[in-house]
């Protein structure tokens, strides 16, 4: 079975962070059970290029398709529309689906990606599961921050 995982970055770029460790551990364990893992993730920024592109590389348990120069910045209020739908990211995702033809998709996180990837999977009738590891589905940020003030703090003190 071929599983496409969708998330944000890899352990090579962000050594701390439970969510990234979580998805990496899932992929390692599935590989031990002979599942074929593919990881589509937001990634680094190449300051020498403005183009958004996929960089393919391999980890011991997974082929990684890293989106370089994503138009969606993490915790950005300026790119909210891109978090809902983004043609560049949608086209990269669709080309990956055409190439890899996964049996199932595991949407772990959508940071630096776009919510319309869920619609693309549904339209293609690819079964998928969605993990809710953070607040991205409520607001396009990592941990439900509003500028520099945490919303939860205001709710609790109200």
N, CA, C and O of each residue as an XYZ file, in Angstrom:
632
protein
N       0.848     -1.180      0.000
C       0.000      0.000      0.000
C       0.890      1.238      0.000
O       1.913      1.285      0.683
N       0.489      2.221     -0.765
C       1.228      3.472     -0.875
C       0.458      4.572     -0.142
O      -0.694      4.863     -0.462
N       1.119      5.172      0.845
C       0.497      6.210      1.669
C       1.188      7.536      1.415
O       2.408      7.650      1.532
N       0.391      8.537      1.065
C       0.899      9.894      0.909
C       0.602     10.660      2.190
O      -0.558     10.839      2.559
N       1.652     11.109      2.865
C       1.518     11.931      4.061
C       1.693     13.386      3.637
O       2.527     13.692      2.785
N       0.916     14.268      4.222
C       0.992     15.694      3.905
C       1.267     16.429      5.211
O       0.543     16.255      6.192
N       2.313     17.247      5.219
C       2.661     17.930      6.461
C       3.556     19.124      6.243
O       3.650     19.670      5.144
N       4.213     19.516      7.325
C       5.053     20.709      7.310
C       6.454     20.354      7.769
O       6.656     19.942      8.912
N       7.394     20.510      6.903
C       8.816     20.328      7.150
C       9.172     18.915      7.590
O       8.319     18.045      7.767
N      10.463     18.737      7.756
C      10.974     17.443      8.210
C      11.958     17.687      9.343
O      12.383     18.814      9.597
N      12.297     16.627      9.995
C      13.171     16.701     11.158
C      14.530     17.322     10.812
O      15.177     17.918     11.673
N      14.960     17.184      9.562
C      16.255     17.744      9.158
C      16.303     19.262      9.308
O      17.371     19.827      9.541
N      15.155     19.924      9.176
C      15.125     21.379      9.222
C      14.622     21.927     10.543
O      14.919     23.067     10.901
N      13.885     21.144     11.247
C      13.291     21.616     12.495
C      13.467     20.526     13.535
O      12.614     19.647     13.661
N      14.528     20.567     14.256
C      14.894     19.493     15.179
C      13.917     19.373     16.352
O      13.724     18.277     16.880
N      13.314     20.456     16.755
C      12.354     20.396     17.848
C      10.944     20.430     17.277
O      10.746     20.858     16.140
N      10.004     20.001     18.023
C       8.618     20.087     17.591
C       7.963     18.726     17.554
O       8.351     17.860     16.769
N       6.973     18.540     18.401
C       6.327     17.241     18.527
C       5.543     16.812     17.309
O       5.477     15.621     17.007
N       4.941     17.764     16.597
C       4.112     17.407     15.456
C       4.939     16.789     14.326
O       4.519     15.813     13.704
N       6.104     17.356     14.070
C       6.963     16.818     13.018
C       7.519     15.460     13.440
O       7.584     14.534     12.632
N       7.916     15.346     14.694
C       8.389     14.056     15.199
C       7.282     13.014     15.087
O       7.541     11.856     14.757
N       6.057     13.427     15.363
C       4.902     12.528     15.294
C       4.745     11.930     13.894
O       4.672     10.709     13.753
N       4.692     12.769     12.862
C       4.482     12.248     11.514
C       5.690     11.439     11.041
O       5.531     10.445     10.333
N       6.888     11.857     11.427
C       8.084     11.105     11.040
C       8.069      9.717     11.673
O       8.437      8.736     11.027
N       7.649      9.632     12.922
C       7.575      8.338     13.605
C       6.529      7.444     12.956
O       6.756      6.243     12.807
N       5.402      7.998     12.572
C       4.375      7.218     11.869
C       4.954      6.626     10.586
O       4.765      5.443     10.305
N       5.661      7.451      9.805
C       6.233      6.967      8.546
C       7.280      5.877      8.792
O       7.323      4.890      8.059
N       8.116      6.044      9.805
C       9.121      5.030     10.126
C       8.470      3.703     10.500
O       8.901      2.644     10.043
N       7.438      3.762     11.325
C       6.758      2.532     11.747
C       6.037      1.854     10.583
O       6.064      0.629     10.464
N       5.392      2.647      9.725
C       4.721      2.060      8.563
C       5.723      1.423      7.608
O       5.439      0.381      7.018
N       6.885      2.037      7.452
C       7.923      1.465      6.581
C       8.386      0.110      7.114
O       8.662     -0.799      6.331
N       8.472     -0.032      8.421
C       8.844     -1.324      9.027
C       7.834     -2.408      8.683
O       8.166     -3.594      8.668
N       6.611     -2.001      8.410
C       5.532     -2.949      8.069
C       5.334     -3.055      6.556
O       4.309     -3.553      6.089
N       6.318     -2.587      5.800
C       6.365     -2.700      4.329
C       5.383     -1.796      3.597
O       5.037     -2.069      2.447
N       4.931     -0.730      4.236
C       4.133      0.273      3.538
C       5.080      1.217      2.817
O       6.187      1.484      3.287
N       4.638      1.717      1.679
C       5.437      2.663      0.901
C       4.977      4.072      1.261
O       3.824      4.426      1.016
N       5.872      4.883      1.845
C       5.547      6.233      2.285
C       6.046      7.275      1.297
O       7.133      7.160      0.731
N       5.221      8.291      1.108
C       5.579      9.474      0.354
C       5.196     10.648      1.246
O       4.159     10.608      1.907
N       6.013     11.683      1.271
C       5.739     12.827      2.135
C       5.746     14.100      1.301
O       6.777     14.478      0.745
N       4.604     14.757      1.216
C       4.454     16.050      0.537
C       4.424     17.095      1.639
O       3.514     17.108      2.468
N       5.423     17.974      1.645
C       5.492     18.900      2.771
C       5.968     20.272      2.338
O       6.687     20.430      1.351
N       5.540     21.260      3.111
C       6.120     22.576      2.972
C       7.550     22.505      3.462
O       7.883     21.663      4.297
N       8.378     23.362      2.960
C       9.779     23.252      3.330
C      10.489     24.568      3.408
O       9.947     25.577      3.858
N      11.691     24.530      2.966
C      12.587     25.681      3.101
C      12.355     26.721      2.013
O      11.556     26.534      1.096
N      13.074     27.809      2.149
C      13.024     28.884      1.170
C      14.399     29.043      0.540
O      15.415     29.084      1.234
N      14.414     29.131     -0.765
C      15.637     29.322     -1.535
C      15.699     30.803     -1.909
O      14.943     31.261     -2.765
N      16.570     31.525     -1.290
C      16.654     32.968     -1.514
C      17.216     33.317     -2.892
O      17.156     34.475     -3.305
N      17.756     32.336     -3.603
C      18.299     32.575     -4.937
C      17.254     32.385     -6.032
O      17.530     32.628     -7.207
N      16.053     31.949     -5.646
C      14.989     31.718     -6.617
C      13.667     32.191     -6.036
O      13.410     32.012     -4.846
N      12.831     32.790     -6.867
C      11.504     33.203     -6.418
C      10.444     32.152     -6.774
O       9.316     32.216     -6.285
N      10.803     31.207     -7.607
C       9.875     30.195     -8.089
C       9.531     29.201     -6.975
O      10.388     28.835     -6.172
N       8.268     28.770     -6.938
C       7.841     27.698     -6.048
C       7.998     26.388     -6.818
O       7.514     26.260     -7.942
N       8.673     25.426     -6.209
C       8.924     24.158     -6.910
C       9.032     23.009     -5.919
O       9.172     23.218     -4.714
N       8.966     21.786     -6.450
C       9.127     20.592     -5.626
C      10.564     20.105     -5.699
O      11.159     20.027     -6.773
N      11.101     19.782     -4.547
C      12.410     19.149     -4.472
C      12.179     17.733     -3.953
O      11.625     17.545     -2.870
N      12.602     16.753     -4.719
C      12.415     15.340     -4.338
C      13.716     14.800     -3.770
O      14.780     14.949     -4.369
N      13.616     14.172     -2.610
C      14.767     13.530     -1.998
C      14.291     12.376     -1.137
O      13.096     12.234     -0.877
N      15.232     11.551     -0.696
C      14.845     10.328      0.002
C      15.389     10.288      1.420
O      16.532     10.659      1.687
N      14.530      9.824      2.321
C      14.899      9.503      3.692
C      14.876      7.975      3.781
O      14.377      7.328      2.860
N      15.388      7.387      4.834
C      15.381      5.917      4.913
C      13.991      5.283      4.773
O      13.865      4.199      4.202
N      12.958      5.940      5.282
C      11.622      5.337      5.254
C      10.656      6.018      4.291
O       9.504      5.598      4.188
N      11.095      7.058      3.584
C      10.139      7.911      2.866
C      10.792      8.647      1.698
O      11.939      9.086      1.781
N      10.033      8.769      0.610
C      10.399      9.723     -0.440
C       9.751     11.042     -0.071
O       8.552     11.085      0.204
N      10.518     12.111     -0.061
C      10.029     13.430      0.319
C       9.892     14.298     -0.924
O      10.810     14.389     -1.739
N       8.731     14.933     -1.056
C       8.490     15.954     -2.072
C       8.294     17.257     -1.312
O       7.210     17.532     -0.797
N       9.340     18.044     -1.249
C       9.357     19.260     -0.456
C       8.992     20.466     -1.318
O       9.597     20.692     -2.366
N       8.008     21.233     -0.877
C       7.641     22.467     -1.562
C       8.639     23.540     -1.131
O       8.678     23.933      0.035
N       9.431     24.000     -2.072
C      10.409     25.048     -1.794
C       9.793     26.383     -2.213
O       9.208     26.497     -3.290
N       9.929     27.372     -1.363
C       9.391     28.716     -1.590
C       7.863     28.740     -1.624
O       7.264     29.341     -2.515
N       7.253     28.093     -0.666
C       5.787     28.109     -0.599
C       5.291     29.544     -0.487
O       5.877     30.345      0.243
N       4.206     29.883     -1.208
C       3.630     31.223     -1.081
C       2.917     31.431      0.258
O       2.548     32.555      0.596
N       2.725     30.358      1.013
C       2.056     30.451      2.312
C       3.077     30.445      3.429
O       3.681     29.417      3.737
N       3.260     31.606      4.030
C       4.181     31.715      5.150
C       3.490     31.269      6.430
O       2.312     31.560      6.642
N       4.212     30.572      7.269
C       3.665     30.108      8.537
C       3.317     31.313      9.406
O       4.080     32.276      9.489
N       2.161     31.246     10.046
C       1.673     32.298     10.951
C       1.551     33.656     10.265
O       1.783     34.695     10.884
N       1.188     33.641      8.991
C       1.071     34.890      8.257
C      -0.385     35.314      8.146
O      -1.254     34.510      7.806
N      -0.640     36.576      8.434
C      -1.984     37.130      8.262
C      -2.173     37.675      6.849
O      -3.301     37.929      6.427
N      -1.080     37.856      6.121
C      -1.143     38.466      4.802
C      -1.517     37.483      3.702
O      -1.904     37.909      2.614
N      -1.415     36.181      3.950
C      -1.659     35.196      2.893
C      -2.871     34.311      3.196
O      -2.907     33.149      2.790
N      -3.850     34.849      3.897
C      -5.009     34.046      4.309
C      -5.704     33.400      3.110
O      -6.065     32.225      3.178
N      -5.899     34.141      2.013
C      -6.568     33.563      0.847
C      -5.806     32.364      0.293
O      -6.419     31.411     -0.189
N      -4.466     32.401      0.357
C      -3.666     31.276     -0.120
C      -3.843     30.043      0.757
O      -3.658     28.919      0.291
N      -4.199     30.246      2.022
C      -4.426     29.107      2.913
C      -5.707     28.357      2.542
O      -5.849     27.172      2.842
N      -6.621     29.043      1.900
C      -7.883     28.438      1.467
C      -7.696     27.719      0.138
O      -8.166     26.594     -0.032
N      -7.026     28.350     -0.786
C      -6.769     27.775     -2.100
C      -5.617     28.494     -2.758
O      -5.510     29.717     -2.673
N      -4.757     27.744     -3.410
C      -3.613     28.345     -4.085
C      -3.280     27.509     -5.308
O      -2.930     26.334     -5.196
N      -3.391     28.121     -6.469
C      -3.227     27.404     -7.734
C      -1.854     26.729     -7.851
O      -1.758     25.590     -8.306
N      -0.803     27.428     -7.443
C       0.543     26.855     -7.552
C       0.656     25.584     -6.712
O       1.132     24.556     -7.194
N       0.219     25.657     -5.463
C       0.301     24.496     -4.578
C      -0.624     23.376     -5.039
O      -0.278     22.198     -4.943
N      -1.797     23.744     -5.540
C      -2.736     22.740     -6.055
C      -2.133     21.995     -7.248
O      -2.256     20.774     -7.343
N      -1.489     22.719     -8.148
C      -0.881     22.080     -9.323
C       0.279     21.164     -8.924
O       0.428     20.078     -9.483
N       1.093     21.591     -7.969
C       2.183     20.731     -7.494
C       1.626     19.449     -6.876
O       2.146     18.358     -7.112
N       0.566     19.593     -6.085
C      -0.057     18.442     -5.436
C      -0.661     17.495     -6.472
O      -0.486     16.279     -6.387
N      -1.369     18.054     -7.445
C      -1.976     17.214     -8.477
C      -0.923     16.481     -9.311
O      -1.120     15.323     -9.678
N       0.188     17.148     -9.610
C       1.247     16.468    -10.375
C       1.848     15.325     -9.554
O       2.207     14.284    -10.103
N       1.955     15.523     -8.245
C       2.440     14.452     -7.379
C       1.450     13.284     -7.350
O       1.852     12.123     -7.414
N       0.156     13.599     -7.252
C      -0.854     12.532     -7.271
C      -0.798     11.748     -8.576
O      -0.900     10.522     -8.570
N      -0.635     12.449     -9.691
C      -0.523     11.773    -10.995
C       0.686     10.845    -11.036
O       0.609      9.731    -11.555
N       1.786     11.307    -10.492
C       3.024     10.534    -10.543
C       3.013      9.350     -9.584
O       3.420      8.250     -9.960
N       2.556      9.557     -8.356
C       2.669      8.537     -7.309
C       1.429      7.657     -7.131
O       1.540      6.523     -6.666
N       0.255      8.166     -7.496
C      -0.992      7.402     -7.388
C      -1.149      6.703     -6.028
O      -1.169      5.474     -5.958
N      -1.259      7.495     -4.949
C      -1.350      6.887     -3.615
C      -2.680      6.162     -3.401
O      -3.693      6.486     -4.021
N      -2.648      5.168     -2.505
C      -3.867      4.443     -2.142
C      -4.681      5.206     -1.108
O      -5.906      5.097     -1.063
N      -3.995      5.972     -0.284
C      -4.648      6.754      0.773
C      -3.766      7.971      1.076
O      -2.553      7.943      0.865
N      -4.397      9.034      1.573
C      -3.656     10.235      1.946
C      -3.869     10.501      3.431
O      -4.992     10.453      3.934
N      -2.782     10.777      4.110
C      -2.819     11.164      5.515
C      -2.467     12.648      5.588
O      -1.302     13.024      5.463
N      -3.482     13.484      5.793
C      -3.250     14.921      5.968
C      -2.897     15.148      7.431
O      -3.773     15.200      8.295
N      -1.613     15.281      7.691
C      -1.143     15.474      9.061
C      -1.234     16.947      9.435
O      -1.749     17.295     10.498
N      -0.734     17.804      8.562
C      -0.773     19.249      8.769
C      -0.853     19.926      7.407
O      -0.461     19.347      6.394
N      -1.362     21.155      7.389
C      -1.442     21.905      6.137
C      -0.692     23.231      6.204
O      -0.860     24.074      5.323
N       0.125     23.431      7.223
C       0.917     24.650      7.280
C       1.789     24.760      6.043
O       2.360     23.772      5.579
N       1.883     25.939      5.531
C       2.620     26.312      4.317
C       2.047     25.666      3.063
O       2.625     25.780      1.982
N       0.921     24.994      3.204
C       0.233     24.405      2.053
C      -1.110     25.115      1.884
O      -1.180     26.328      2.081
N      -2.166     24.407      1.530
C      -3.457     25.057      1.329
C      -4.594     24.072      1.578
O      -4.470     22.886      1.271
N      -5.691     24.558      2.129
C      -6.818     23.710      2.478
C      -7.491     23.037      1.297
O      -8.121     21.992      1.464
N      -7.372     23.606      0.116
C      -8.024     23.015     -1.059
C      -7.434     21.660     -1.457
O      -7.998     20.974     -2.309
N      -6.312     21.266     -0.855
C      -5.770     19.934     -1.129
C      -6.749     18.857     -0.694
O      -6.809     17.786     -1.299
N      -7.519     19.138      0.358
C      -8.553     18.188      0.801
C      -9.606     17.996     -0.289
O     -10.043     16.874     -0.541
N     -10.010     19.081     -0.928
C     -11.010     19.001     -2.002
C     -10.470     18.225     -3.201
O     -11.198     17.466     -3.840
N      -9.191     18.422     -3.499
C      -8.593     17.697     -4.629
C      -8.617     16.202     -4.355
O      -8.957     15.420     -5.243
N      -8.263     15.792     -3.150
C      -8.302     14.363     -2.807
C      -9.718     13.816     -2.922
O      -9.932     12.723     -3.447
N     -10.681     14.585     -2.429
C     -12.077     14.138     -2.489
C     -12.558     14.037     -3.938
O     -13.223     13.066     -4.299
N     -12.230     15.032     -4.774
C     -12.634     15.006     -6.180
C     -12.029     13.812     -6.929
O     -12.653     13.261     -7.836
N     -10.830     13.424     -6.548
C     -10.162     12.281     -7.189
C     -10.561     10.951     -6.566
O     -10.112      9.889     -6.996
N     -11.415     11.025     -5.542
C     -11.909      9.836     -4.849
C     -10.781      9.018     -4.218
O     -10.814      7.788     -4.201
N      -9.784      9.735     -3.700
C      -8.703      9.091     -2.960
C      -9.084      9.145     -1.486
O      -9.277     10.235     -0.949
N      -9.197      8.008     -0.824
C      -9.539      8.031      0.609
C      -8.476      8.810      1.389
O      -7.289      8.756      1.068
N      -8.923      9.531      2.414
C      -7.953     10.271      3.223
C      -8.404     10.359      4.669
O      -9.588     10.242      4.983
N      -7.435     10.566      5.532
C      -7.670     10.835      6.945
C      -7.021     12.173      7.260
O      -6.017     12.550      6.656
N      -7.608     12.883      8.215
C      -7.105     14.198      8.598
C      -6.775     14.167     10.081
O      -7.634     13.874     10.913
N      -5.530     14.470     10.402
C      -5.127     14.594     11.796
C      -5.337     16.024     12.253
O      -5.098     16.963     11.495
N      -5.776     16.190     13.467
C      -5.977     17.528     14.008
C      -4.949     17.720     15.125
O      -5.232     17.511     16.304
N      -3.754     18.123     14.713
C      -2.633     18.258     15.653
C      -2.478     19.677     16.183
O      -1.762     19.898     17.160
N      -3.129     20.623     15.562
C      -3.013     22.014     15.984
C      -4.259     22.765     15.526
O      -5.260     22.148     15.161
N      -4.199     24.083     15.546
C      -5.376     24.902     15.266
C      -5.494     25.381     13.827
O      -6.330     26.237     13.540
N      -4.684     24.857     12.916
C      -4.670     25.371     11.552
C      -6.064     25.378     10.925
O      -6.391     26.286     10.162
N      -6.865     24.405     11.228
C      -8.188     24.308     10.602
C      -9.136     25.401     11.100
O     -10.157     25.664     10.465
N      -8.815     26.036     12.219
C      -9.611     27.159     12.719
C      -9.074     28.494     12.252
O      -9.846     29.418     11.996
N      -7.769     28.607     12.137
C      -7.145     29.810     11.608
C      -5.787     29.414     11.026
O      -5.122     28.529     11.564
N      -5.370     30.054      9.942
C      -4.183     29.603      9.221
C      -2.869     29.965      9.914
O      -2.012     30.642      9.346
N      -2.738     29.507     11.128
C      -1.525     29.738     11.885
C      -1.194     28.466     12.650
O      -1.992     27.530     12.688
N      -0.064     28.437     13.232
C       0.397     27.246     13.933
C      -0.380     26.983     15.215
O      -0.838     25.862     15.435
N      -0.537     27.988     16.061
C      -1.092     27.733     17.382
C      -2.137     28.747     17.833
O      -2.162     29.120     19.006
N      -2.985     29.194     16.938
C      -4.103     30.079     17.254
C      -3.646     31.376     17.919
O      -4.166     31.770     18.963
N      -2.681     32.021     17.306
C      -2.236     33.329     17.779
C      -2.884     34.416     16.937
O      -3.110     34.227     15.742
N      -3.177     35.531     17.541
C      -3.650     36.699     16.809
C      -2.593     37.780     16.990
O      -2.483     38.395     18.051
N      -1.817     37.998     15.930
C      -0.639     38.877     15.981
C       0.260     38.430     17.127
O       0.908     37.390     17.006
N       0.329     39.150     18.207
C       1.211     38.738     19.297
C       0.437     38.363     20.553
O       1.038     38.095     21.593
N      -0.885     38.341     20.468
C      -1.696     38.037     21.643
C      -2.398     36.695     21.420
O      -3.037     36.496     20.387
N      -2.285     35.805     22.351
C      -2.907     34.510     22.203
C      -4.405     34.625     22.489
O      -4.809     35.123     23.540
N      -5.222     34.161     21.543
C      -6.671     34.237     21.676
C      -7.149     33.462     22.906
O      -8.026     33.926     23.635
N      -6.577     32.296     23.129
C      -7.017     31.491     24.273
C      -6.833     32.239     25.587
O      -7.648     32.100     26.499
N      -5.781     33.023     25.687
C      -5.547     33.785     26.913
C      -6.681     34.782     27.134
O      -7.131     34.969     28.264
N      -7.142     35.417     26.066
C      -8.235     36.384     26.182
C      -9.538     35.674     26.555
O     -10.330     36.190     27.344
N      -9.751     34.490     25.981
C     -10.982     33.742     26.262
C     -11.013     33.321     27.720
O     -12.038     33.444     28.390
N      -9.887     32.824     28.207
C      -9.817     32.345     29.597
C     -10.003     33.489     30.576
O     -10.660     33.318     31.602
N      -9.440     34.654     30.281
C      -9.539     35.780     31.209
C     -10.871     36.514     31.112
O     -11.147     37.376     31.946
N     -11.704     36.203     30.126
C     -12.992     36.894     29.958
C     -14.021     36.440     30.952
O     -15.151     36.929     30.937
